[in-house]
Amino acid sequence: MTQMAKQQYVTIKGTKDGLVLRLDDKCAYSDMIAELHRKVGEDRLEGIAEVQVQTGNRYCNEEELKEIMNAIHASPNLRVSKIQSDVITMEECNRKILENQSETYVGIIRSGQVVKAKGDLVVVGDVNPNGRVEAAGNIFVLGRLKGIAHAGANGNTQAVIAASRLEATHLLIADKIEIMTDELTILSEHPEMECAYIHSNGFIAIDRLQELRILRPGLSSFKGGS
């Protein structure tokens, strides 16, 4: 009868960028840290190796993270370059909730006026030249967008800008900016709703609104229908 292999709480994998150290997120913390100390003590490396630590779904407070780093740094050959966790903080969770909400503004946004939203922004009306709309999420203008629009203001590169008439002077998505030229405003001469998004080439592109369901299939949360 063969003896069952002992479960490993710490696994180490070599990559071209250094070592990836995966910590089991289901075992007791005391068991995991004990095995980490043991494996680091068995280190036979030469030179300095960068270590990426993956804690998975285990929440580690500051003291535990410090203990993990100290255990690894006990070896003169290992240095922690990154600690990666699948657990998000309460602040990150609240931010994601806000970004998934939408706010609606009804009326004309006049020159010099700025309207901001922490999630998606829906404007029922026109955005006049030198008016500005800014959102952490997507921007939808049910009217003429003739001013400045900045979607994904917190860095969301998947955000989009859509309008009944897309005649903006400046389009911004995350950290990308497009100053509207005659070439780009050709689409605005047609009575079609349009959308702007970051293309796979890294630049802001404009297309018909009908293409949005293909470009951003995750945008819709509607269930049901036929």
C-alpha positions in Angstrom: 0.0 0.0 0.0 1.5 3.3 -1.1 1.7 6.2 1.4 -0.3 9.2 0.4 1.8 12.2 -0.6 1.8 15.0 2.0 -0.1 18.1 0.9 2.1 21.0 0.1 1.1 24.3 1.5 3.9 26.2 -0.3 4.7 25.6 -4.0 7.6 27.2 -5.9 7.8 27.5 -9.6 10.6 28.9 -11.7 9.9 31.4 -14.5 12.0 33.5 -16.8 11.4 36.5 -14.5 12.3 34.7 -11.3 10.4 32.5 -8.8 6.6 32.3 -8.3 5.8 31.2 -4.7 2.2 30.1 -4.3 0.8 29.9 -0.7 -2.1 27.6 0.0 -5.2 29.7 0.9 -7.2 26.9 2.5 -4.9 25.5 5.2 -4.2 27.1 8.6 -1.9 30.1 8.5 0.4 28.5 11.1 0.9 25.4 8.9 1.6 27.5 5.8 4.1 29.8 7.5 5.9 26.9 9.1 6.3 25.2 5.8 7.5 28.5 4.2 10.2 28.8 6.9 11.2 25.2 6.2 11.4 25.5 2.4 13.3 28.8 2.5 15.8 27.2 4.9 16.4 24.5 2.3 17.2 27.1 -0.3 20.2 26.1 -2.4 20.2 28.9 -5.0 23.2 30.9 -6.1 22.9 34.6 -6.6 19.7 36.7 -6.1 16.3 35.5 -7.3 13.2 37.7 -7.5 10.1 36.2 -5.9 6.5 36.8 -6.7 4.3 35.7 -3.9 0.7 34.7 -4.6 -1.6 34.5 -1.6 -4.7 33.5 -3.5 -8.0 33.9 -1.6 -6.3 34.2 1.8 -6.6 37.6 3.4 -3.4 38.6 5.1 -3.1 41.6 7.4 0.0 43.8 7.5 1.6 41.8 10.2 1.1 38.5 8.4 2.4 40.0 5.1 5.5 41.3 7.0 6.0 37.9 8.5 5.8 36.2 5.0 8.3 38.7 3.6 10.7 38.3 6.6 10.5 34.5 6.2 11.5 34.8 2.5 14.2 37.4 3.1 15.8 35.0 5.7 17.4 33.5 2.7 20.2 35.7 1.3 19.3 34.5 -2.2 15.6 35.6 -2.3 14.0 39.0 -2.6 10.3 39.6 -2.8 9.4 41.7 -5.9 5.6 41.5 -5.7 2.8 40.1 -3.4 -0.3 39.3 -5.4 -3.7 38.6 -3.8 -7.1 37.7 -5.2 -8.8 39.4 -2.3 -10.0 43.0 -2.7 -10.3 45.5 0.1 -13.5 47.1 1.2 -12.5 50.3 -0.4 -11.9 48.6 -3.8 -15.2 46.8 -3.4 -17.1 50.0 -2.8 -15.3 51.7 -5.7 -16.4 48.9 -8.1 -20.0 49.2 -6.8 -20.0 52.9 -7.5 -18.5 52.4 -11.0 -21.2 50.0 -11.9 -24.0 52.4 -11.0 -25.4 55.0 -13.3 -26.3 58.7 -12.9 -28.7 60.6 -15.1 -28.5 64.3 -16.0 -31.5 65.8 -17.8 -30.9 69.1 -19.5 -28.4 70.9 -21.7 -24.8 71.1 -20.5 -23.7 74.6 -21.4 -20.3 76.0 -22.3 -18.0 75.9 -19.2 -20.3 73.5 -17.3 -18.8 70.3 -16.0 -20.9 67.2 -15.1 -19.2 64.3 -13.4 -20.3 60.8 -12.3 -18.7 58.1 -10.2 -20.2 55.4 -12.4 -21.9 55.5 -15.8 -23.3 58.9 -16.9 -26.5 59.3 -19.0 -27.1 62.7 -20.4 -30.6 63.4 -21.7 -29.9 66.5 -23.7 -27.1 68.1 -25.6 -23.5 68.8 -24.5 -22.6 72.2 -26.0 -19.1 73.2 -27.2 -16.8 73.7 -24.2 -19.2 71.8 -22.0 -17.6 68.7 -20.3 -18.9 65.4 -19.2 -16.7 63.0 -17.1 -17.4 59.5 -15.7 -15.5 56.7 -14.1 -17.7 54.4 -16.3 -19.4 54.8 -19.7 -21.0 58.0 -21.1 -24.2 57.9 -23.0 -25.5 61.2 -24.5 -29.1 61.1 -25.8 -28.5 64.3 -27.8 -25.6 66.0 -29.5 -22.2 65.7 -27.9 -20.4 68.8 -29.1 -18.1 69.4 -26.2 -15.6 67.3 -24.3 -16.2 63.8 -23.0 -14.0 61.7 -20.7 -15.1 58.1 -20.0 -13.2 55.6 -17.8 -11.7 58.6 -15.9 -10.3 56.2 -13.2 -8.4 54.1 -15.8 -11.2 51.9 -17.2 -9.9 51.2 -20.7 -13.1 49.2 -21.5 -15.3 52.3 -21.1 -17.2 53.7 -24.1 -18.7 57.0 -25.2 -22.0 56.9 -27.1 -24.1 59.8 -28.5 -27.0 60.4 -30.8 -24.7 62.8 -32.7 -21.0 62.5 -31.9 -19.5 65.9 -32.7 -17.2 66.3 -29.8 -14.0 68.4 -29.9 -12.1 66.1 -27.6 -12.7 62.4 -26.6 -10.9 60.9 -23.7 -11.1 57.3 -22.5 -8.9 56.3 -19.6 -5.5 57.9 -20.5 -6.1 58.0 -24.2 -7.2 61.3 -25.9 -8.4 62.0 -29.4 -8.8 65.5 -30.8 -11.6 65.3 -33.3 -10.5 66.1 -36.8 -12.3 66.4 -40.1 -11.4 62.8 -40.9 -13.0 61.5 -37.7 -16.1 63.8 -37.9 -17.1 62.3 -41.2 -19.2 59.8 -39.3 -21.0 62.7 -37.7 -22.4 63.8 -41.0 -24.6 60.7 -41.1 -27.8 60.4 -38.9 -26.6 57.4 -37.1 -25.8 57.1 -33.4 -22.1 56.5 -32.8 -19.7 55.2 -30.1 -16.1 55.7 -29.3 -13.9 53.1 -27.6 -10.3 52.1 -27.3 -9.4 49.8 -30.3 -7.0 46.9 -29.9 -4.3 49.0 -31.6 -4.4 51.3 -28.5 -6.1 54.3 -30.2 -9.6 55.7 -29.8 -11.9 54.5 -32.6 -15.4 55.5 -33.7 -18.0 53.2 -35.0 -21.8 52.8 -35.4 -23.6 52.3 -32.1 -25.0 49.0 -33.5 -21.5 47.5 -33.3 -21.3 48.2 -29.5 -22.9 44.8 -28.6 -20.0 43.1 -30.5 -17.3 45.4 -29.3 -18.3 45.3 -25.6 -20.5 42.2 -25.1 -20.2 42.5 -21.3 -21.8 45.9 -21.3 -25.4 44.5 -21.2 -26.7 43.1 -18.0 -30.2 42.4 -19.3 -31.5 38.9 -18.8 -34.3 37.3 -20.7 -36.0 38.4 -23.9 -36.3 36.5 -27.2 
